Amino acid sequence: MAQCLKERDGTKIAAMYARFARVDGLKTLCASFKAHVQAAVEQIVTDVEHDADMIESLVSLRSFCRNLLRDAFVDEVIPTSGPSD
C-alpha cells in the first residue's frame, strides 16, 4: 500500500480496495491509508528545506487523497434488474 500511495497509483489502490473488500479487510486498508496520509502530512510540515513549497505540497496531497477516495475507495455496485411491471 505504501508504495502505491507514494507513487500515487490510484489504479493499483482501487484493485487493492476491491481485494480487501472481498475478504472483509477494509478496516485494515483504511488504517494503512490513514497512517500513510498522517505520515506524509507530518513529513511535509516538518521538512524545513522545502518550507516554501509546504502549502503547494499539502494542497497536492489533499487533491490526490480526495480523488483517490472518490475513485478508488468505493464499493462496486452490481446492477440489479428492477421488478417487472
GIDA-V216861 format. One record per residue. N is the residue number from 1. PSI is psi in whole degrees, -180 to 180 (none if undefined). BURIAL is + if it has 9 or more other C-alpha atoms within 8 Angstrom, else -. Layout:
BEGIN
n=N psi=PSI burial=BURIAL
n=N psi=PSI burial=BURIAL
END
This chain:
BEGIN
n=1 psi=-46 burial=-
n=2 psi=-42 burial=-
n=3 psi=-43 burial=-
n=4 psi=-40 burial=+
n=5 psi=-40 burial=+
n=6 psi=-40 burial=-
n=7 psi=-8 burial=-
n=8 psi=49 burial=-
n=9 psi=88 burial=+
n=10 psi=-31 burial=+
n=11 psi=-46 burial=-
n=12 psi=-37 burial=-
n=13 psi=-38 burial=+
n=14 psi=-41 burial=+
n=15 psi=-40 burial=+
n=16 psi=-42 burial=-
n=17 psi=-45 burial=+
n=18 psi=-42 burial=+
n=19 psi=-46 burial=-
n=20 psi=-35 burial=+
n=21 psi=-38 burial=+
n=22 psi=-27 burial=-
n=23 psi=22 burial=-
n=24 psi=43 burial=-
n=25 psi=21 burial=+
n=26 psi=-30 burial=+
n=27 psi=-42 burial=-
n=28 psi=-45 burial=-
n=29 psi=-45 burial=+
n=30 psi=-37 burial=-
n=31 psi=-39 burial=-
n=32 psi=-43 burial=+
n=33 psi=-47 burial=+
n=34 psi=-45 burial=-
n=35 psi=-40 burial=-
n=36 psi=-45 burial=+
n=37 psi=-43 burial=-
n=38 psi=-43 burial=-
n=39 psi=-39 burial=-
n=40 psi=-43 burial=-
n=41 psi=-45 burial=+
n=42 psi=-42 burial=-
n=43 psi=-42 burial=-
n=44 psi=-45 burial=+
n=45 psi=-32 burial=+
n=46 psi=0 burial=-
n=47 psi=93 burial=-
n=48 psi=-35 burial=-
n=49 psi=-30 burial=-
n=50 psi=34 burial=-
n=51 psi=-36 burial=-
n=52 psi=-23 burial=-
n=53 psi=4 burial=-
n=54 psi=-50 burial=+
n=55 psi=-46 burial=-
n=56 psi=-41 burial=-
n=57 psi=-41 burial=+
n=58 psi=-42 burial=+
n=59 psi=-41 burial=-
n=60 psi=-44 burial=-
n=61 psi=-44 burial=-
n=62 psi=-45 burial=-
n=63 psi=-46 burial=-
n=64 psi=-46 burial=+
n=65 psi=-42 burial=-
n=66 psi=-46 burial=-
n=67 psi=-40 burial=+
n=68 psi=-45 burial=+
n=69 psi=-39 burial=+
n=70 psi=-40 burial=-
n=71 psi=-33 burial=+
n=72 psi=-35 burial=+
n=73 psi=60 burial=+
n=74 psi=146 burial=-
n=75 psi=138 burial=-
n=76 psi=128 burial=-
n=77 psi=123 burial=-
n=78 psi=119 burial=-
n=79 psi=139 burial=-
n=80 psi=149 burial=-
n=81 psi=139 burial=-
n=82 psi=173 burial=-
n=83 psi=146 burial=-
n=84 psi=142 burial=-
n=85 psi=none burial=-
END
